[in-house]
Structures are given as structure tokens and as C-alpha cells.
Amino acid sequence: MLALKITDLKDFTRKLLTGDTFDAFCMVESDVTTFSSFSIDGKLHREFFDTDDCTILDENMLSYSLWKEIRPFFYSIIRGKRVPLSFKIVFCLPPKQVQDLVRGLHTDFSGDMISGLYLNIQFKNHILLCTSGLSLKTFSMDRSLEHSWDTFVLDFFRANNILYEKL
């Protein structure tokens, strides 16, 4: 697990809320507290979609909304003259990207053993923290996936010029 404190809040929130930096991540859930509390569940409801849309969801193995689809709603809640009291976003890496990451490991992990690779973003008391984590469907002593995911997150932050300090 990786714990990072974001050192440039303004730049990070701009990338998160108005840029496309995080758009390829799936959004599992989010909570925002401003004058009231708001929660968004990213779980897709397949019965809402037509057959063609369901085919696309199946091809991409998506069960959660992409951030690019949720971002405008989230931003509409958070924008204003006042900074929110807090917010939390739980991202996960899309299943196809999880498979790509696992393929490069040369271990016994398979995509069906992994519940998710997560990136948690939490803002509270004017401090923004990002933590990585993973969930497996079975127990494993092998930490190679965890290390690869942490490396992926650090590389992603560096590639997008996101400034942080390790905690």
C-alpha cells in the first residue's frame, strides 16, 4: 500500500475536476460534504442500457462508470466560492488494464483472482491524501501485484506532473 500527500492542491484538483487526467479510471464511489452531504455510487445498472450499450460494457468488462462520465456531476456539486468540507473518491483500474498489468508480472496471478486495484483520494482539513490498495478474491503471500500497482500509481503521478510526498 502506498500513502501520498498531495503538495499542490490547486493543480491536483484542477486535473481531477476539470482535466482528463483521471478519466480512464472507474469510479467506485464518492462522497462530498459541502452545505450537505452527497454520495455517488459508480455501479452501473445494466437494465438502464440498450443491447448495444451492454455489448460495449461487456467488451470492456465494465461494471463501474468511468470518471469521465461522473466528473461533470461531481464538479457541479463541489464548485462554488467555498472549499468543500471534505470529499472522498474511490477509483479502480478498469479490468482490461488490470489484465495488462497482471500479464507483465510473470506470476501465478490471474485476472479472476483480483477484485480490484484501487486509488483512494481523500480531502479533509485542507489536506489531500491518495492511497493505493488492492483486493484479492483469494489469499496470497505474493506481493508482486501490490508492488506493481504502487509503481503504476507513482509512474502515473510522475507522468501527469502530480506533486506529492510519501507518508
C-alpha positions as CSV (number, residue, x, y, z in Angstrom):
1,M,0.0,0.0,0.0
2,L,1.1,3.5,-0.8
3,A,0.2,6.7,1.0
4,L,0.9,10.0,-0.6
5,K,0.1,13.6,0.5
6,I,-0.5,15.9,-2.5
7,T,1.6,19.0,-2.2
8,D,0.0,21.1,-4.9
9,L,-3.8,21.0,-4.1
10,K,-4.8,23.6,-6.7
11,D,-3.1,21.7,-9.6
12,F,-4.3,18.3,-8.4
13,T,-7.9,19.4,-8.1
14,R,-7.8,21.1,-11.5
15,K,-6.6,17.9,-13.0
16,L,-9.1,15.8,-11.1
17,L,-12.2,18.0,-11.7
18,T,-11.7,19.8,-15.0
19,G,-9.0,17.9,-16.8
20,D,-9.0,14.4,-18.3
21,T,-6.1,13.1,-16.2
22,F,-8.2,10.6,-14.2
23,D,-10.9,10.0,-16.9
24,A,-9.8,6.4,-17.7
25,F,-10.3,5.2,-14.1
26,C,-13.5,3.6,-13.0
27,M,-15.3,5.4,-10.1
28,V,-16.5,3.0,-7.5
29,E,-17.9,5.6,-5.1
30,S,-17.6,9.1,-4.0
31,D,-18.8,11.3,-1.2
32,V,-18.8,15.1,-0.9
33,T,-19.6,17.3,2.1
34,T,-20.4,20.9,1.4
35,F,-23.6,22.5,2.9
36,S,-25.0,19.0,2.8
37,S,-23.6,15.5,2.1
38,F,-23.8,13.8,-1.3
39,S,-22.9,10.3,-2.3
40,I,-22.4,8.8,-5.8
41,D,-22.4,5.1,-6.4
42,G,-20.5,4.3,-9.5
43,K,-22.0,0.9,-10.0
44,L,-23.6,0.6,-13.5
45,H,-27.2,-0.6,-13.7
46,R,-27.2,-2.8,-16.8
47,E,-31.0,-2.7,-17.1
48,F,-30.8,1.0,-17.9
49,F,-28.8,0.4,-21.1
50,D,-29.9,-0.9,-24.5
51,T,-28.4,-4.1,-26.1
52,D,-25.7,-2.2,-28.0
53,D,-24.5,-0.4,-24.9
54,C,-24.5,-3.6,-22.9
55,T,-22.3,-5.2,-25.6
56,I,-19.8,-2.3,-25.2
57,L,-19.9,-2.7,-21.4
58,D,-19.2,-6.4,-21.8
59,E,-16.4,-5.9,-24.3
60,N,-14.7,-3.5,-21.9
61,M,-15.7,-5.7,-18.8
62,L,-17.0,-2.6,-17.1
63,S,-19.2,-2.7,-14.0
64,Y,-18.5,0.8,-12.8
65,S,-18.8,4.2,-14.5
66,L,-15.7,5.8,-15.9
67,W,-14.7,9.0,-14.1
68,K,-15.1,11.0,-17.3
69,E,-18.9,10.2,-17.1
70,I,-19.2,11.1,-13.4
71,R,-16.8,14.1,-13.3
72,P,-19.3,16.7,-14.5
73,F,-21.8,15.7,-11.8
74,F,-19.2,15.6,-9.1
75,Y,-17.8,19.0,-10.2
76,S,-21.3,20.6,-10.2
77,I,-21.6,19.6,-6.5
78,I,-18.2,20.8,-5.5
79,R,-17.8,24.0,-7.4
80,G,-18.5,27.3,-5.8
81,K,-16.9,30.0,-3.8
82,R,-16.2,27.8,-0.8
83,V,-13.9,24.8,-0.5
84,P,-15.8,21.6,0.4
85,L,-15.5,20.4,4.0
86,S,-14.4,17.0,2.6
87,F,-14.6,14.6,-0.3
88,K,-13.6,11.1,-1.0
89,I,-13.3,9.3,-4.3
90,V,-12.6,5.6,-4.8
91,F,-11.2,4.8,-8.2
92,C,-10.3,1.4,-9.6
93,L,-8.3,0.4,-12.6
94,P,-10.5,-0.8,-15.4
95,P,-10.5,-4.6,-15.8
96,K,-8.7,-4.6,-19.1
97,Q,-5.9,-2.6,-17.7
98,V,-5.7,-4.9,-14.6
99,Q,-5.2,-7.8,-17.0
100,D,-2.5,-5.9,-18.8
101,L,-0.7,-5.2,-15.5
102,V,-1.0,-8.9,-14.4
103,R,0.3,-10.1,-17.8
104,G,3.5,-8.2,-17.2
105,L,4.2,-9.7,-13.8
106,H,5.2,-13.3,-14.7
107,T,3.4,-14.7,-11.6
108,D,0.5,-17.0,-10.9
109,F,-2.0,-14.2,-10.6
110,S,-4.9,-14.2,-13.0
111,G,-7.5,-11.5,-13.6
112,D,-10.2,-13.5,-12.0
113,M,-8.3,-13.7,-8.7
114,I,-8.4,-9.9,-8.4
115,S,-11.4,-7.9,-7.1
116,G,-9.8,-4.6,-7.8
117,L,-6.8,-2.3,-7.8
118,Y,-7.9,0.9,-6.1
119,L,-6.8,4.5,-5.8
120,N,-8.4,6.3,-2.9
121,I,-8.5,10.1,-2.9
122,Q,-9.5,11.8,0.4
123,F,-9.7,15.6,1.1
124,K,-10.3,16.8,4.6
125,N,-9.0,19.7,6.7
126,H,-7.3,21.1,3.6
127,I,-5.1,18.0,3.2
128,L,-5.4,15.7,0.2
129,L,-4.2,12.1,0.6
130,C,-4.0,9.4,-2.0
131,T,-3.7,5.8,-1.0
132,S,-3.3,2.7,-3.2
133,G,-4.8,-0.7,-2.4
134,L,-5.9,-3.9,-3.8
135,S,-8.4,-6.6,-3.1
136,L,-7.9,-10.2,-3.9
137,K,-10.6,-12.9,-4.0
138,T,-8.1,-15.4,-2.6
139,F,-5.3,-15.2,-0.1
140,S,-1.8,-14.8,-1.5
141,M,1.7,-14.3,0.1
142,D,2.8,-13.0,-3.3
143,R,3.2,-9.2,-3.1
144,S,4.3,-8.6,-6.7
145,L,0.9,-7.3,-7.7
146,E,0.8,-4.9,-4.8
147,H,4.3,-3.6,-5.7
148,S,3.4,-3.3,-9.4
149,W,0.2,-1.4,-8.6
150,D,2.1,1.0,-6.3
151,T,4.7,1.5,-9.1
152,F,1.9,2.1,-11.6
153,V,0.4,4.8,-9.4
154,L,3.8,6.5,-8.8
155,D,4.5,6.4,-12.5
156,F,1.0,7.8,-13.3
157,F,1.5,10.7,-10.9
158,R,5.0,11.5,-12.3
159,A,3.8,11.3,-15.9
160,N,1.0,13.7,-15.1
161,N,3.2,16.1,-13.0
162,I,1.3,15.5,-9.8
163,L,3.4,16.6,-6.9
164,Y,3.3,14.5,-3.7
165,E,5.3,13.4,-0.7
166,K,5.3,9.9,0.5
167,L,4.0,9.3,4.0
